[in-house]
């Protein structure tokens, strides 16, 4: 079997993923603040909040030690951080493998890759960079708050969607695309599938 190079087909998706990670990190640093090379930006105080579109969309600075949308991961923080790194490498490889798959499937994988790596950076490095903990134990910065109708579940009442960030958004939209276009998903380790669409 003759295998064609897939680097040219994969590169644009990796470039977009890199840009999304950059946007994710810039927004997080803008919220959290920084003091690097003589440049200082105070950022927001933890818990500080201000409206963007009335009370519907707010910027609210929170941090969490766990997964997306503030979901806790218990004591397995280092395992979660390592998993995010391994998942990122696996997704880069998978993008190359499915270089001829349906465009929306590739976009979905690209978004999930960007989200996984964006939050990995927080967990891996923010503890050290902000003198808050060792490697692998940084806190994930969340800041986008969306208002929802008051919803009561058991003893808890929710007034807004869990605060999230750009990386979380990438993962969410990527998963939605995978659900919408699941019939075009190729087999795990080959770009050939009965439902494969080859489109550029």
N, C-alpha and C positions, 0 to 999 in steps of 0.2 A: 504494500500500500504506500502510495506517495503522500507524504504529509507536507502541506504548504505552510509557510511561515505565517503565524498569526499575530506577530508583534505589531504590524501596522494597523490591523483591525482592532487590537486591544488598546493600543496607546491612547487614542482619544478618550476612551472611558476612564483610563487611569489618570489622565490629565484633569478631567472634570472631577473625579474623586478627590484628587489632590487639592483642587480649588475649593471644594466643599469643606474639606478638613481645615483648610486655611481660614475660610470664613467662620467656621465653628470656633476655631481657636482665637481668632481676632475678637469675636463677639464676647467670648468668655473672659478674655484678658481685659477687655474694655469694662466689663461688669466688675470683675474681681480686683482690677488694678494691677500695677506692676512698678518695679523700681529696678531698672536695668541700665547699665552703662551710663549712669548719670541722668537718665530720663525717668521721671516719676509721674505716675497717674494714680490718683487716690482710689478711683473706682467707687463702688457702692458699699455701704455697710450691710452686713449680713441681715437679711430680713427687710431691708429697705425696698420700697416699691413706689412706682409712679405710673400714671396712666399714659397710654399711647393712643388708643382709640376709646376715649371715655373709660368706662369700667369694664368694657368687653375684653380689651387686650391691655395688659399691664406688663411692665418690666419689674420683676420681683426677684431679688437675689437670694437664692437658697443653695445649699450644698448637700449632697448625699453621698454616702459611702458605698452605695450599691449599684443597682442596674438602672435601666431607663425609667424615667418618670418617678424617681425616688424609691423604687422597689428595693427593699433591703435584701442582702445576700448572706446575712449571718456572718459567721466567722471565716468563711471561705473567700476572703477578699483577694488574697494572692492568687488563688485558683481562678477567680473571675478575671483578674488582670491578665494572667497568662493565657486563659481561654480567648480573651479578646485579641491578643496578639496572634495566636495560632489561627484563629478564625480569619483574621485579616490576610495572612499568608495564603490560607486555603482559598479565600475568595478571589485573590489575585490570580492564583493558578486556575481556578474554575472559569474566570473570565477568559483566560487564554484558551481553555479547552472548548468553550462554547462560542468561539469567535464567529461562527456562522449561524448562530441561533437567532431567534426572533429578537428584534431590536429592543422591545419592551422588557424582555427577560434580561438582556444584558444591562439595560438601564437599572432594573430592579437590583441586580447583583451589585452594580456600581454604587447605588445608594446605600445598600446595607454595608458594603465595604467601608464607605466614607464614614458612616455612623459608628461602626464598630471601632475604627481606628481613631476617630475623634475623641470618643470617651476613653479609649485606652490611654491616650496621652495624658488625660487628667489623672487617671488612677496611677499611672506609672511615674509621672514626673512632678505633679503639682505639690505633693507632700514635701519634696526636696526643694523645689523652686520657691515655695512660699514658707519654708521652714516650719511645716506643720506635721511632718511625719517622714518615715523612710520611703525608699523606692517601693513601688507596688501599693502604697497605702494612701495615695492622694484622694481628695474628695472631688467628685464630679460637680461642675458648676452648672446650675440650671437657672433660667431667668425669664422664660416666656410663660406668662400666665393667661389662660383663656377662661373667661367667665362662662358658666353654664347655669341653667335653671337649677335652683336648689333641689338636690336629690338626697333622700334619706335611705340609707341601707343599714338595717339593724339599728344600732345606737348612734351611728355616725351620719352627719349631714354634710354633703359636699356642695360647696358654692362655686367651685371652679375646677377645671381639669387639672390634674397633677402638673406642677411646674416642670417645664422641659427645656431642651436646648436644640440647637441646629442639628447636632448629631442624632438626637432622638427622632427628630422630624425625618431625617434621611432614612433611618431604619423603618419607621412607620410607613412612609410612602413606598419604600422598597417592598415591604411585605404586602401592602395593598396591591401593588402591581403584580407580584407573584400569584396572588389569589385570583386577580382578574384574568391573567394570561396563563394560568396553570396548565392549560391543555397544550401549550407550546413548550413546556419545560422539557429539555433534553434529558437523556439518561445521565446518571451521575458522572460517569467518566468518559463520555463520548459525546460529540456534537451531533450524532446521528440519532434520530427519533422518528417514529411514524408521524408525529405531528409537527416536525421541525419545519419552520419557515425560514428560508434563506433570503433575508432582505437587508438592504442597506438604505 
